[in-house]
Amino acid sequence: MPVIFRPWHEHTGSWFWWGQKLCTTEDFVALWRFTFDYLCGEKNLHNLLFAYSSGGDIENMEQYLERYPGDDYVDIVGFDYYQMPDAGNQSFTRNVNRVLGIVTEAAKQHGKLAALTEAGYEGIPDSTWWTEAFWPAIRDHRISYALVWRNAHNKPGHFYAPYPGHVSEQDFIAFYNLPETLFQSDVAELGIYKQE
């Protein structure tokens, strides 16, 4: 069974020790390649799909690919981006759309899959966020998936997918029902996981 493995994510920021200002480009690439070689070579794991995932603070292709470890070490290219409470829907949509343009072009150039590897809006206080901000941000791009962050059981208000009765529940259902979106039940019907 394939597993998407996203090591050393958000490396363009500096909140993790492998980040832009805390780890050189050379060290980052060496770390990535060591991780790949150790897991796939030494530990003989061949079901991992390696996702190269920057932060959303990308301005251009050169910046996005600065720490790219090479085509032999990556399966998926993507980025993480969150809507901040004071930024507004238009800012989120515009920035995700812009960076997805860079990422999908990188995917095309390097023969990889593109994705929005981590995203969301904490608490989702906007009742129409899914169809008025999230969907417009991703709809014009050929991406393999868009992943929202977790719903934490131990942190009140720290959730990124609605629950029954939530203010954005009905809008999420409308997003789910769009003919262009695929969820697990849709994918299962297509039988894409069947081996011959």
N, C-alpha and C positions, 0 to 999 in steps of 0.2 A: 504494500500500500504506500503510495507516495505521500510524503510529508513535506510541507513547505517550511523550510528552516531559514530564519531571518536573523543571522548573527550580526552583531556590531551595528545595529540600526541607528538611524538618526545621527550618523557620523559627521554631518556638516555642522551640527551644533556642538556645544562644549559642556553639556551637562553629564556626559559619561566620560570615563577616563580614556576611551578610544576616540573622543571627539576632536574636532578640527584644531582647537588651540592646545590640546593636551597630548596629542599623538601625531607624529609627523606622517606625511603621506606615505613615505617609504615603510615606516613601521606598521601603518594600517594595512597596506597591501601585503606585507609579510605575515601579519597576524591572520588576515583572511585566508591566505594561501596555506598557512600552517594548519588552520582549522579544517579547511577542505581536505588537505592531504592526510591529516590525522584520522578524520572520520571516515573518509571514503577509501583511503589507501590502507592505513594501519588497522582500522576497525572494520573494514570491509562493508560499510553501509552504502548501499546503492539505491536507496529509496528516497534520498533527500533531494529536494529541489531548493537550491540556494537562491535566496532573494536578496539582492543588493538594494538597500533601502535607505535613502538619504532623509534628511529633514525636509520640510517644505520651503526652506529659505533659499531656493535655487533661482539664480538669475539667468543662467545660460547653459548650453551644452558643455562647455569647457569646465565650468564649475561642477556640474553634475558628474562628469566622468573623471574628475581629478583623482579620485581614490578607487576607481574601478579596477578590480584585480585581474581582469582579463576574461575573454570569452570562455575559456576552458573552466573557469571557476564560478560562473554565474548562470542561472537558468531564468530568473525573473528579475526585472528592473522595476523599481517603484519608489515611492516616497511616503512619508507620514505627514499629515496636516490636520490641524484642529481649528474649529471656529472658536474664537475667544468671545466672551460675553460682550465686550465693548467694541468689537470689530464690525459686526453686522453681516447679514446674509450676502450682500453684494460683494463685500471684500472676500469672504470665503469662496464664493462661486468663481469670482474673477481669478483669484490666486490658484485655486485647484485646477481650473481650466487651463491657465497659463502653464503651470508646471507639468500638467499631464501632456501638454503639447511637446514639451522638451523630452519627457520620459518616453512617450510613445515613439518619438523620432529616434531616440537612443535605442529602443527595442528593435525598431525596424533596421537600423544600421548594423546592429550586432546580432541579429537573429534570435532575439529573446522575447519572452512574454512581458507585457507591461501590466502594472497593477497599481491601485491606490492601496498601499499595504497597511495603512493604519489611519483612521480618520474618525471624526465625530464632533459632537457638541455636547459637553457634559450637562446632563439633566434634560437636554432637549426642550428648553422652555418655549420654543416657537411651535405652535400647533401645525404649521405647514412647512416645516423645515425640510422634510424629505422630498417633497415635490417642488418646492420653491427655491431651495438652496442646494441640497445634495444632488438631486437628479440633474438640474441644469449644469452643475459643475462637471459631471462625468459623461453625460449622454452623447457628446460628440466625439468620444474617444474610444478606440478599440482596446479595451482593457480586459484582462482575464478575470479579474475580481476587484471588488472594493470591500474592505474589511473595516467595520467599526470596532472600537475598543470595547472593553469588558463592561459588564454590569457587576459591580463589586457588592458582595453580600454584607461586607463589614464596614462600608463607608457610605452613610446616608447621602443621597443626592449624586453619588458617583456612578452614573450609568450612562450608556451610550446607545442603547436600543430600548424602545418603549415596551411597556408592559400593559396588560389589560387595564383600561381606565385612565391611562396616561393621556395628557393633553395632545400628544402627537400620534396616538394610536391609530386613528382613522386615516390620517395622512400617510402613515407607514403602510397601511393596508392598500391605499391607493398606489403607493410606490411599488409595493409587492405585485400588484395586479397589472402594472404596465406591461405591454407585450414585449418590450425590449429587455426586461429584467429576468434573470434566472435565479431561482433559489434551489435549495437542496432537492425538494420534491420534483422540480422541473428537470434538474440535471439527472436525477435517478431515472426518470421516464425516458430520457434520451439514451440511457445505457452507456454513458461514456466511460464508466469504470469497468465494464465487462472485458475480460481477457478472452482471446480466441485461441 
